Amino acid sequence: MFYIKNWYFSELVDLIFLPEDYKEEVRKFRYLNKIYKVKAYDNEDDTYIFKGFRQTAKVCKSRLSIYGYTLKKAQKDFQQAKKIARVEGDYDFPIGKVNYQQYLSAIKAILRNELDHSDYILQSLCKSFEGGDWAIYGQSIAGILYSILSILPDDSIIELDLTDVIDGGHLSKEQAKLISYEKILILTEGKTDKDFISSAMMKLYPYLVAYYHFIDFEEYKVESNASALVKLVTSFAASNIKHPIIVLFDNDTTGIMEMNKLKSVNLGSNFKILKFPDLKIAKKYPTVGPTGKKKMNINGLACGIELYLGKGILTKGTELIPIQWKAYNEKEKKYQGEIQEKNYVQEKFREKIKFNLSTDLDDLDMIMKEIFDAFRN
């Protein structure tokens, strides 16, 4: 697919690959794609150096997804393309009668080498894809890619072979690795949130880290609290910035109160306002307040980033470190809670990351999934 003589689809590379996905390795001619194998390669034990990009279907699909691509969006792209194809395409069958499921079925049939069908539409569609373009006229590259990736097993290998283009002098590997993509900015209430979330992302999703940028609180002397975050977002909105931005609030009294203030701000679709998700462990969590010790649901009241660091981090001895109820929020009629021994909890997690331990990160992973799904919802 996506073959161009003497050149390549740079847009495809920008969508699903990173520079580190570029590979050069010695291969035997016998492993060349049979579709493109020519008689000059009769000696199949001879070798050549493969030059190109390589990644799994899971990673490629994830990279499309974080920018908002979904199966629904790919289907809509297909429906719009049909209107163009009916007018400008050259088909000897009624392309307008092809539905999206038939389109996916045709791709599956090609992948399984099951090209003989009694269904006239499906048979005709498969035949029109014989040249290697598994798409109809008018489809976007992103729409084609997501459609194909959606039906592949996660561990399928996706390659863009640039060997002939590079060896022919049409493209250098340095040029090929100049990949263009827009980073998604993540704004949090403070430096600790930023440090712990970015650390978890590096451990769990290293192949997505390059697509995100966290604001640097120290270098730019940015004020760090929920109220300051609202002011920052409001300033960005007033400047009509078009950059994709995810705004993350703590799942506590102050965070939710400040987050709700943004409901009255005219934000563009490039802004996604989120809070940390509710936690199972927080439904019956030990707290200390004016009335003594009590287990209660602290979701929406006291779930700062520390509560997402894992049960092991939150445990001292055999007991969970309790939440201390602090200032009473008159407007919300709720207390703001904070974990006791906060510095101890934070340092314990930093040690865990330092020693490259990636277990018990399920709750931080919930935050990751909120981030990754932000532009899909």
Sequence and secondary structure as in RCSB ss.txt:
>XXXX:A:sequence
MFYIKNWYFSELVDLIFLPEDYKEEVRKFRYLNKIYKVKAYDNEDDTYIFKGFRQTAKVCKSRLSIYGYTLKKAQ
KDFQQAKKIARVEGDYDFPIGKVNYQQYLSAIKAILRNELDHSDYILQSLCKSFEGGDWAIYGQSIAGILYSILS
ILPDDSIIELDLTDVIDGGHLSKEQAKLISYEKILILTEGKTDKDFISSAMMKLYPYLVAYYHFIDFEEYKVESN
ASALVKLVTSFAASNIKHPIIVLFDNDTTGIMEMNKLKSVNLGSNFKILKFPDLKIAKKYPTVGPTGKKKMNING
LACGIELYLGKGILTKGTELIPIQWKAYNEKEKKYQGEIQEKNYVQEKFREKIKFNLSTDLDDLDMIMKEIFDAF
RN
>XXXX:A:secstr
   BTTB  HHHHHHH  GGGEEEEEEEGGGS TTT  GGG  TT EEEEEEEEEEHHHHHHHHHTTT  HHHHH
HHHHHHHHHHHHH   SS GGG  HHHHHHHHHHHHTT    S HHHHHHHHHTTTS  S TT  HHHHHHHHHH
TS TT EEEEE HHHHHTTS  HHHHT      EEEE SSHHHHHHHHHHHHHH TTTGGGEEE  TTTTT   S
HHHHHHHHHHHHHTT  S EEEEE EEHHHHHHHHHGGGS   TTEEEEE    SGGGGEEEEETTEEEEE  TT
TEE GGGGS HHHHEETTEE  EEEEEEETTTTEEEEEETTHHHHHHHHHHHHHTT   S HHHHHHHHHHHTTT
T 
